[in-house]
Amino acid sequence: MSSQLLDSVLLRTDFQDLQLHASGKVRDVYRLGDEHLLFVASDRISAFDYVLATGIPHKGRVLTQISLFWFDFLRDVVPNHMVTADVDQYPNEARKYADQLRGRSMLVQRAEMFPVECVVRGYISGSAWKEYKASGKVCGIQLPAGLKESDPFPEPIFTPATKAVTGHDENISFEEMCKIVGDEDAHVLRDLTLKVYKKAAAYARARGIIIADTKFEFGRTSKGITLADEVLTPDSSRFWPADKYTPGKSQESYDKQYVRDYLEEIHWDKQPPAPALPAEVARRTSEKYLEAYTKLTGRKLDV
């Protein structure tokens, strides 16, 4: 990967005429009037809860374009908060930044967000695998004995989590979620999450990708309960190449695997400051994001 390509990554947004609403590990969100927000996906990458010093080329555009694909694919199942991703239709104050925003941003309707992550798991991996080994349960759900790492569940399970401002989200039981958002909304969100996941997972499987688990965020708008934020991206989901899937071990994935492996190899103590990445690790990670986009959409990202 050329140094020029690494230099072209967007690590920070600086739109001085726009009001910053929120800034996350990857996305910056700007307020455009009372009704709309501007979501901008940077090329930042985080690992072990810290944003690294090196960005991943094309990452923000991949995340945005995959989300746009899924919003359209799922529009018959659930409303979403998308208004437009056409920079030429943005309000005047945003259009002046068109070159930086094109391909990595979307104008969305503001929503009253539910304070929970709606997590669905089709396969046992990550924190769910650790919890199952210790207790035979995942988020209070009793599961069959004898499951191996990366096995599919008999049926996808809903495992909500609280949203963490920093660090990891915390898994909670469905009963706890009911206390937070109310019984009626909790049941609607659970059923909607499972419905969306099943449709998306079936499509992705036919395209050669297993969606092992993912998380959704929902809010309330004039359309009712609305799908928001990012959707079914390599950052919010565990994507596995179907042709390499082998139960009984951890799987290859279309996400930060190369980054995590490198950080483990150099024995980073997982304390700030987070280290920079070699160009080769950034390149290989970028390729994984781009491959996931192409497999899912059938299109190549214009890079």
Secondary structure, 3 states (H helix, E strand, C coil): CCHHHHHCCCCCCCCCCCEEEEECCCEEEEEECCCEEEEEECCCCEECCEECCCCCCCHHHHHHHHHHHHHHHCCCCCCECEEECCHHHCCHHHHCCHHHHCCCEEEEECCEECCEEEEEEEECCHHHHHHHHHHCEECCEECCCCCCCCCEEEEEEECCEECCCCCCCEECCHHHHHHHHCHHHHHHHHHHHHHHHHHHHHHHHHCCEEEEEEEEEEEEECCEEEEECCCCCCCCEEEEEHHHCCCCCCCCCCCCHHHHHHHHHCCCCCCCCCCCCCHHHHHHHHHHHHHHHHHHHCCCCCC
